Amino acid sequence: MTRRTARRIVLIASMALAAVAAAGFALFPHIADDLYSANFIRDAYLEGRLLPDAADYVAALRHILHTNHFRLCNLLMPLIILLPRWIPALISGAALAALYLLAARIGRFADRPLRLGIFAAALAAAYPWPDQLYLTSFQLPYLWGPVAALWMLSLLWRGRGTPAGLALLGWAIGFWHELPAGALLAAALAAAVRYPAMRTARTAAAAAGLAGGVATVALSFIYNSTGGGFVPPAIHSASTFVFLVPAVACLIAAAVCRRRLGRAGFCLAAATAASTVLCVYFCVGPRITAFGTLCALCGLMRLLPARQLMPRRASLAAAAVVIAAVAAHWTAATVMCARLDAENRAIIAAARPGVATIYAPMTLREDAPAALLGKPYYDWWAHSRPRSVMEWMYAPAGGHIYVVPRELRTFSPDSARLIPGSVGMWLWEGHTVSAPVGTTLFTADYGLGPVTRWYCAVPFTAGDGRLYYWVHPDGLSADFYGFHNPRSIDFVQQ
């Protein structure tokens, strides 16, 4: 196999993997933050219009200024949310393809199909896809932005681009999202200190542009009527630390192999370190590790031995197996997106006046195949906050949408199993049912000891004509994946 053939394989495989993922992006329904973006353009969204009324869009921008992060990606979302889903999905797919190819150049595997497979597998596992990255409103800041930042980092260490162009690109990345811009700015400054050859007008212009973009976002706090300010360091989401594994591995490898890092390796390690510091400081979700993860994986790939890991034919066969496995993974996630979209469409279609309770097929997080690694994003009808957004968008005026798993249609307390430690709580077809108790705070044991947590409680009427509630844990916890079989559960008196 010639080098030219190997390059073609890398190109075709990159585009094919991105295309399968993009199909899932297009199929996944608008939920949660996507619908928040339609807050002031609800009529245009429901009517299928491509443009909102000018006054509504201005009201949306004012709302973002006063209550949300005044980032460029957020300002564009009220327009993007009105587009057919396949258009932003196509852009996200193109961004993912560009990411594969850019990483192949940076990681020095543009003619190494096996290394592409390794990188693609690592990206499928380590990038924060489970943290709602199937939402369009998350793809903009946490996929489009980091890819642009990685491209700019490669321009800097290669000494490419004009000062004016780099300044403009830096400002756009900073205004797009402050996290990749902050890490990129730190890496550029560190590289300028380390390498005299990078103390150029290009680096200075890029740094000024990045700082200006971040300042544009920060200035909105002056006008923020809610008194927004800096987030104090705190552990808001321990799940973030799982996604720091690539960053930690890259930094350890860079320390061990520091003599052969080179300028590119140093820039990637510096950006990884800066991103890790920002992640630990803000620590609000795995998605904020996105740019650091990209730099870390590219840095690790650069540090692999330059020679082939195995004979060429064996390497090509291994590459075929790994790339096929990644493609199968993305395909399975795309199929799940279609399933979740069908379930969601059926619920929305049934949400009409006069329907008290909707008994619907619902794929819950515990029932998702483990091989999907948490992709795409599950059970928004089973959690209070996303449910409230769905109700606001789709419920009849002043009404509610009560959705419970279809298995509860045949619920009978006489046939159900009374859960130990409870008064009036039953287990039926893997779901927890409660008599009306006037609270959604329960103490439950799913195998790791009793824990008190809030639950999402949805009313429904059983065959005996009495009112009951389907109760479901309202947040992720260490023992969450045992919610189908609580060892004990009871409400907490308030």
N, C-alpha and C positions, 0 to 999 in steps of 0.2 A: 504493500500500500504506500503510495507516494504521499508526500506532505500536502500536496494540493488536494488529493482525495480526502485526506484526514480533515483538512479545513472545511471541505464541503460537508462532511458528515457532522462536524460540530455545528455548522451553520444550520443545516436541515433539522438536526435534533433540537437545537435551541428554539427554532421557530415552531416546531411541532409541539414541544412541551408547553410553550407559551400559549399556543392556540387552544390546547385542551383546557388549560387553566382559564383562559379568557371565556370559553364557553360556559364554565361554571359561574364566572363573574356575571355574565349576561343573564343566566337563569335564576340567580339568587334574588329573592324579592327585596324590595325596599322596606326596611324596618328601622326601628330605633333612631339613631342619629341621622340616617337618610331622611326620615320623615320630619325630624326636627328642622331640617333645611327647608322644608315646605311650610314652615310655620306661618308665614305671611302671604304665601302664594297658594294657599290650599285650593282655592277655586280653579286656578289654572292647572294645578296638578291633577285634580280629579276630572277636569274636563279634557285633559290630554293636550292642552295648549303648549306650544314650544317656547313661548315668551310670556312672562307675567306682565301685569299692568305696571307702568313705570312707578306709580305711587306705591304699589305693594312692594316692589323691589327696593325702593328707597327706604321703606319702613323696615324691610328685612335687614338692610345694611345698618340702619340705626340700632336695631335690636342686637345685631352682632357686636357693634361698637360698645354697647352698654352692658351686655350680659355674657359675651363669649370672647374667645381669642380673635382679635382683629387681624387674622392672617389672610393672605391672598387666596389661599385654597378655600377658606370658609366663605369669603366674599363671592367666590365663583359658584359655590354649591347651589344657591337658589336658582341659578340658571342651568347648571348641569343636571340637577335632579329632574328637570322637565324634559330632558332629552330621552329618546327611547333607550332602554337599558343597554342595548347592544353597542351604542356609540361610546359611552365611557368605558364599557368592558373592552372594546376594541383598543382604546387608548391604553388601558391597563395591560392588556395582552402585549401591545407593542412595547410598553415600558419593561415588561418582564423579559421579552425577547432581547431588548437592548441590554438589559441587565446581564443576561447569560453571555452575550457576545462581548460586552465591555469587560466583564469579569474574566472571560477567556483571554482577552488581550492583557489585562492587568496581571492575572495569575499565571500567565505564560502557558496556557493550555489550549491555544487556538487551534493547534493541530494534534491535540491529545484527547480523543473521544472518551477514554476511560476517566480521565481527570474531569472532563465535563460532567460525566455521570456522577462522579463523587461529589462535585460541587452542587449539582442539581439535587441530589439526594439530601445533602446537608441543608440546602436552602429550603427544601420542602419540609424538613423536620425542625430547623432552628429559627427560621424567620417567623415573626409573630402572626402567622395565619389564624390560629385559633382565637386570637384576640380581635375578632370581628373584622379581619382584613378582607372579608368578602363584601363588606359594606362599601359602596361607592365613596361615601364621605370619609372613609378611612384609607382607601386606596390613594386618594389625592395627596394627603400629607405623608403617608407612611410607605408608599411605593413610588409614586411619581417623584416626590421631593428627594428621597435618598438616592435614587438613580441619577438625578441631575447633579447632586452633590458629589457622588462618586466620579462622574464624568469630569466635573470641574477639578477634583483632586488630581486626576490623571493629567489634565492639562497643565496644572501647576508644576508638577515634578518633571514633566517633559519639556517645560518652557514653551508651551504652545499658546496661541491666542494673543490678541492685542490688549493693551491695558484697558482701553475703553470697553471692549467686549467683555473682558473678565470682570470689570467693575459692575457692568450692567447685569451680567449673569449672577454675580455674587449678591447684588441687591435683590434680584428676583428670588434667589434661593433663601436669603434671609427673611424676606417678606413672606415667602411661601410657608416656612416653618423654622422656628428659631433653634430647634434641637440639632438637626444636621448642620445648620449654618454655624452654630456655636462650636461644634466639634471640628468642622472644616476650618474655621478661623483659627482655632487653637493649633491644628496641625500645620497650617500655613506658617504661622508665627514660629512654631517650634522648628520647622524645617529651615526657615530663614536664619534662625540662630545657629543651627547645626551646619548648614551648608552655605558658604559664602556665595556660591553660584546662584542661589535662589534669592539673594538680596537684590531684587530687580524691581523695575517699575511695574512689571506684571504682578508680582506678589503683593506689592504695596497697593495696587489698584484693586486686586481681588479682596484683600483684607479690608480695605475701605468700603467696598461694595457690600461685603458680608456684614460688617459692623453697621452700615447704614440700613440694610434690610432688617436686621434684628432690632435696631433702634426704632424703625417704623412700627414694628409690632409692639415694642415696649411703650411707645408714646401713647398708644391707645389707653393705657392705664390712667393717664392724666384725665381723660374724658369719661372714664368708666364710672358710671353713677353708683355701681355696687361697691366701690372702694377696692377694686382689684389690686393686687400687689404680688410680691414674691411668695412663692410657695415654700413653707418651711420644710427642712429635710425631715422625712418621716417614712416609715415603711407602710405605705398605703396598700401595696399588693405584693405579698411575698412571692407570688408566681413569677414576678419579674426576674428573680434571681436565677430561675431555671434557664432563661433565655440569655443569660450572661456567660454560659458555658463556652460558646465560640470565642467571645472576647477574652476570657481568662486564658483559654488555650493559646490564642494568638499572642497574648502578652508574654506568657511563659516561653513559647517558642522563640519569640523575638529576643528575649533576654538571653536565651541559650545560644541562639545563632546570630547574635548582634554583629559579629564581624563580617557576615555576608548579607546583611540586610539590604544595603544599598539605599539610594535616595528614595526609591519607590516603597521599599519595605519599611523604611523609617516613617514615611508619611502615613502609610496605612496603619502602622502600630501607634503613631501619635494620635491619629483620628480615632482609633479604637479606644485608646486610653481616655481621651477627652469625652467620647460618647459614654463610656462606662461611668465616669465621674458624674456626668449629667444624669444618667439613668439612676444611679444610686441616690442622687440628691432628690430628684423628683419622684421616682419610683411609683408611678401611678398606673402602670400597665405595661405588659410585655412589648407593646408596639413601639414604645419610645427607644427600644434597643435597635430599631431597624437599621439605621445607618451604621452603627457600630458593628452589627452582625455582618453586613456586607463587607466592610473593611476587614474585619477579622477573618472571614472566609477567604477573601482574596489574598490576604497576607499569609494565611496558612498554605494556600495552594502555591504561592511563590516560594515557600520554604521547603517544598517537597524536593527530593533529589532531581537534578536535571535529567538524569538518564531515565530510560523506560523502566517502569516498575516490573515488567515481565516481557517475555518475547512478544514481538509485534502481533502475531496471529492470536496468541492467547489474550493479549491486551484488547484487541478488537472484539473478541468473543465476550470477554468480561464486560466491556463497554456496552455491548448490545444487551446483555442481561441487566446491567444496572439501569441503563436508560429506559429499557422496557418496563422495569419495575417502577421507576418514577412515573412513567407515562400511565401505567395501570393505576397508580396511586391518584394521580390527578383525574383520571377518568372516573374512578370510583367516587371521588369528591364531587365531580360534575354531575354524576348520576344522582347523588344525594341532594345536590342543589335543586335539580329538577323535581325530586320528590318533595322537598320542603316547599318549593314554590307551588306545587299542585295542592298540597295541604293548605297552604296559606290562601290560595285563590278560592278554594272551596269554603273556607271559613268566612272570607269577606263576602262571597256571593250569598251566603246564608244569613249574613248580618243585616236583616231587614226588620222593619217595625213588626211587632207581634211575635217575634221569636224569642222565647224566654231563655232557653239554653241551647247551645249548639253542641251536639255530640259529634266529635270529629276525630279522624285518625291523626295522631300527634306523635311525631318522632322525638322522643326525649333524649337528652344528652347521654344518659346511661345506656340507651339502646343503640347508640351509634357504633358502627364497627371501630374497634380499637385501631385498626390499620390506617384509619383516616387521620389519626393524630390530632383529633379535635376539630378538624375541618368539617363543614364550613362553620356554621354557628347555629346552635339549636335552641329549641323550646322557648321562643320569646313570648308565647301565649301562656307560659307557666311562671312568669316572673312579673312582679307588680309594675316595675318601671316601663319595660317595653310594652307590656299590655296596655298601660295607660296611654302611650303614644298611639298604638294601633286603634284604640277606642276613639281617641280624639280625631283621628283622620277618617275613620270609616263608620263609626257608629251613627245611627240616626240622631238628629239634634236632641241634645239633652239625655241621650240614652246610653246604654252600656252594651258591651258584647261579652257574654258569658260563654266561655269555651271550656269544655272538659273532655278528657279522652273518651272515645266512643264506648269503651268497655264499661263505663259507669252507667250506661243506659239501663243495664239489667241489675244494678246494685240492689241488694237486699240485706239489711242488717242481720236478718235471721240466718242467712246463708254465709255471711262474711265472717272472717276471723277477728275476734276482738283482740286488739293489740295489748300486750302486757303493760301494766303501769298506767293504763288510761281509763277514763270514764267517758264512754261514748265515742271511741275512735276505733275504726276498723280497717283491715287490710283486704282489698278486693281487687283481684286481677293485677296485683302489683302496684296498686294505687292506695294512698291513704285517704280515708274519708272520715270526716268529723261531724258530729252533731253541732248545731249552732252553740257557740260558747262565748261569743262577744270579744274574742281576742285572736290575733294572728301570731302570738308569741308562744312557742312551744319548746319544751325540753325533750330532746330525742337522743336515742343511742342507736347508731348504725353500725356499731362494732368497735368504736374507739372510745367509748365512754359517753356519758350524757353531756350534751351540749345544748345550750339555750340559743335559739335563733328565731329570726322572723320567717314566716311562711306566707306564700301567696295562697289566699283562700278564695275559691270560686264557688258560688252557690249553684245548686242544681236540685231538682225535685225527683225523688225516687219513685218507684212504682207504687209505693204505699201512700203517695201523696204528701209525704213529709219533706221538709227542707233539710238538705245536708250540704256539706262543703267538701270539695276536693282540695286538699292541702298539699302544697309542694314546697320544698326548701327554696327560699327566695334568693339565695346566694351560694357561691361555690365555697366549699370547705373541705378539710382533709378527708372526711368520711362521706362526702357528697355522693359518691358513686355507689353507695349502698341504699339509696333512698327507696328502692322498691321493696326492701325487706327490713323495716325498722324493728329492732329488738324490743324497744320500748319507746313510748311517746305519750306526752300529756301536755295540756295547755298550762300556761303560767298565769296565775291570777295577778291582775294589775291594780 
